Amino acid sequence: MIRYIVKMFKALNANANPGEIAHAFSIALMLGFLPKNNLLWYLLFIFFLFVRINKGVFFILTLMFSFLATLLDPVFNTIGYKILTLPALEGFFSTLLEIPIVGFTRFNNTIVMGSFAASIVLYIPAYILGRLFVKLWRTTLAPKIRKNPVMKAFYKLPIVGKIKNVVSGE
């Protein structure tokens, strides 16, 4: 876990592509919002492991968005119910349920459908926010944090040095 946190901060501070970090932010939002007990989540997770994104940001933010998702479940339930009860899509959903493996995705669950739809709609805004955050971090926040006397003292602690050595593999 500490390794992923360090990777996340290295990516934010390094010359890493802001697009990779922003996509990791958006994909983490998608997987964090989706319930973890269905085939759709596992398929998306495996697919996104092969996409070029920052894995440290991806794993940390997926955990963070998972905690946020529990608070948003009533919203996802409402969105999913409205989508699943649309008369125009009734035939399409019936056809999907007849395909054997598709039922394991639990797309017919209101929370799964609502969180999936919300995360698709929020993908582009999350990407834009991710890019803006990376720019803000690199230009404003990181230099202020480095100059802060409390952080300078924190970096001098022996335990921080040991963690840094363990993570870097020394």
Salt bridges, closest charged atoms under 4 A:
GLU20 OE2 - ARG52 NE 3.18
